Amino acid sequence: MPQRPHRTHGPGLHPYVTTKDALDFLLSEEAQRFPNMEPIVTNAKCIPGEHGCEKLHPNKLAPAVLASGPPVLHYAENRVLNVRETAALQSFPFDYTFCGTQKQQKKQAGNAVPVEFARALARAARDSLRLVYAHELAPDETKEGANGKQEGGEDITQPVQDGLKQMHMDDEEDVTADQGDGQENGTATASMDGNESIPCQTQEDLQMGEVVAV
């Protein structure tokens, strides 16, 4: 049977990503030209600890990101998180653009599955399927039980396990490359001329109401 996905973060492993880790760069002047950085203006009174209102803690994990509900305050400033910061907590790249009205953008970011979670889930599903169907893919195996043995006692699952390990190594390299590309793209976005805008798809494509360039 496929193995359970191994733990990646915690004591002795990778450190957890804190709120400050995810959002700190977005306070910099360089980050102000990323898409969806416009402040959110709200008339709702938000006192941390009352009526579900919460102020983020810089050195703790962020709470679940919601599409609606009580506002969440920034850990370093007395204001509500903007769309870009909400998306950052969902592990979206800084240069990913949300379209529509500000309310629609916030709903998109809040309803989304965190990008890195989706990536990890897809890898686990892929690995499980490849292991489950390894016997059908092997040309000369005998399908007797689930012990993964060919005639003559040769173990056919070990090459599959070796292949999965290599795929995980390749995935880690892909993630590193993606992060590098994101930084390059982010730098390019941040260095745009102030008069430029990042165009969104058309209203017909999105089918979500008013669409604006951000």
C-alpha positions, 0 to 999 in steps of 0.5 A, spaced: 500 500 500 502 507 498 505 510 504 502 516 508 505 522 506 511 524 511 511 530 515 515 536 513 514 541 518 515 541 525 521 540 530 527 537 527 524 539 520 522 545 516 520 551 520 513 553 520 511 559 516 509 564 520 504 570 519 511 575 518 514 570 514 508 570 509 507 578 509 513 582 511 516 583 504 509 586 502 510 592 507 516 594 503 516 600 498 518 595 493 512 591 494 507 597 493 506 596 486 504 588 486 497 587 484 491 587 489 495 592 494 490 597 494 487 598 502 481 595 504 476 601 507 471 598 511 466 602 516 466 595 521 469 596 528 474 591 529 476 590 536 481 584 537 477 579 541 470 582 540 465 579 535 470 574 532 475 580 530 482 578 530 489 581 530 495 577 527 500 575 531 507 576 527 510 569 530 504 565 530 501 561 524 495 565 521 488 563 522 484 560 516 483 565 511 475 566 509 472 569 504 467 573 508 466 574 516 469 579 521 475 583 518 482 581 520 487 586 522 495 586 520 500 584 525 504 591 525 499 596 522 492 598 525 488 596 518 485 590 515 489 586 510 488 587 503 487 582 497 494 581 496 496 580 503 490 575 504 492 571 498 499 571 500 497 567 506 494 562 501 501 561 498 499 565 492 505 568 488 506 576 489 505 577 482 498 573 481 493 578 479 485 577 482 480 581 478 473 584 479 471 589 484 475 589 491 469 585 494 470 579 489 477 579 489 477 578 497 472 572 495 476 569 490 482 569 495 478 567 501 475 561 497 481 558 494 485 552 496 492 554 498 497 553 492 502 549 496 497 545 499 494 543 493 501 542 490 502 537 496 496 533 495 497 532 488 503 529 489 501 525 494 495 522 489 500 522 484 505 517 488 499 513 490 496 512 483 503 510 481 504 505 486 497 502 486 498 501 478 505 499 478 503 491 477 499 493 471 505 497 468 510 492 470 511 487 463 512 481 466 509 481 473 505 475 476 499 478 480 498 474 486 496 478 492 499 484 493 506 483 495 509 486 489 513 479 487 515 477 480 516 470 479 522 468 481 521 472 487 524 479 485 521 485 488 518 489 483 516 495 488 523 497 490 524 500 483 517 504 484 519 506 491 526 508 488 522 512 482 518 516 487 524 518 491 527 521 485 520 524 483 520 528 490 527 530 489 525 533 482 519 536 485 523 540 490 528 542 485 521 545 481 519 548 487 526 552 488 525 554 481 518 556 481 520 560 487 526 563 483 521 565 477 516 568 482 522 573 485 524 574 478 517 576 476 515 580 482 522 584 481 519 585 474 512 587 476 515 592 482 519 595 477 514 597 472 512 604 471 507 607 475 502 609 470 502 602 467 497 597 469 496 589 469 490 588 465 485 582 467 481 578 463 475 580 460 468 580 463 465 575 458 471 570 460 470 571 467 463 571 468 463 575 475 461 582 474 465 588 473 472 587 471 477 592 473 485 593 471 489 593 477 
